[in-house]
Amino acid sequence: MKGGIYSEDRCPVCGGKFVDNHINGLICPKHPKIRAASFRVKFGKLQKRFRSYQDAQRTLTGWRFKTDELTFDERDYQPDNPLGFSNMSNKWLSYHSGKVKPGTRKNLIAHIRHAQEYFQNRNVKDLRYGDFEDFLQELTELSGKTKHNIMSTIHNFYSWLRKRREIRELPEFPEVKYILGYRRTVSKEVQIQIVEEVRRICPNPKVYLGIKWLTTYISLRPGELIKILEGNIDPANGYLYIIEEDSKTCYKSIPLIKEDVELLESLPPAFPAMRFFRHIKGVSGVHEDEPFGMKYFYKWWKKACENLGVEGVDLYGGTRHSSVRALRKFRSPEEIKRASMSETNKAFGRYMGQDTDADVREVYREAAQVILIEEIEKIGGSK
């Protein structure tokens, strides 16, 4: 039979090796009353030490039984625990890092870190429904949606384990129910009033332009807006390119409406590496040409809302979300979905290609309501 129990001890009388009597210990063949005090189970390449013969015998019997039923996995008993949750999930993250977008990778890492802190290096095969349910109970400060996303990531991780034959079947996962919150929106008329109020009160016309773009290009997000470089804008071909974080090749191209193309062509040239949205001269606390901060657009949006008596509407809800709701009167859900450039539309975009960009421009034109921009020469800022 495979494996055996051995000892590094020697008989103190004759110096002989101890042998297993397969009953109650390791004895010296010449001096049967003398027994070994420490034990080592050898099972192929696997070895494990014991202070008790009974424990060693029980372990060896268990390994032989698992071998007979074809469920024995040597890695389950290795000291470095290769099938530990943290070990395997780190490997999963390393394999997927180059296959997903930077934003998605960031979320995956955050989700897995929560699980790693709780499960540590427990064997992935040993985790069951109750373990995951207990884990969710510990996430008291997270929203239902975040918990749902974390469990979705863990499910993807376990699906990968099954494909690699690390586990035989997927464990059952608890269902996380949640209700999505809604951002407060405004009508198109109120939205236009807020945007025009921004233009009236803000000395930097590019603040107005940026907020107007958020109402027009529903695929554009505030975090992406402030990172736009002069070189990302292509008036000649009528596109705005949003480069993905930590990537030089992945980007989304936003077709610009005619009015914005004409505006951009009228602006003075600037270095391609400069941020497009930057401060003008004379603003307290910042230098000329310094890029806008993350909350700069929201600062002026909030001031405009206060002046007009509009309460509880944030920048995202008042621009992108409000424009999408207004577009439902004129466009189909599929047209709006295409214009929003949602990540769930990869297959649709792959088959439709650039031929539909004219349709997207029409959606953006309706979202913009053709808000004319006056004093174009002021928007360019310094070179």
Buried (B, 14 or more C-beta within 10 A) or exposed (E): EEBBBBBEBBBEEEEEBBBBEEEEBBBBEEBEEBBBEBBBBBBEEBBBEBEEBEEBBEBBEEBBEEBEEEEBBEBBBBEEBBBBBBBBBBBBBEEBEEEEBEEEBEBBBEBBBBBBEBBEBBBBBEBEEEBBEEBBEEBEEBEBEBBBBBBEBBBBBBEBBEEEEBBEEEBEBBEBEEEEEEBEBBEBEBBBBBBBBBBEEBEBBBBBBBBBBBBBBBBBBBEBBBBBBBBBBBBEEBBBBBBBBEEEEEEBBBBBBEBBBEBBEEBEEBEEEBBBBBBBEEEEEBEEBEBBEEEBBBBBBBBBBEBBEBEEBBBBBBBBBBBBBBBEEEBEEEBBBBBBBBEEBEEEBEEBEEEBBEBBBBBBBBBBBEBEBEEBEBBBBEE
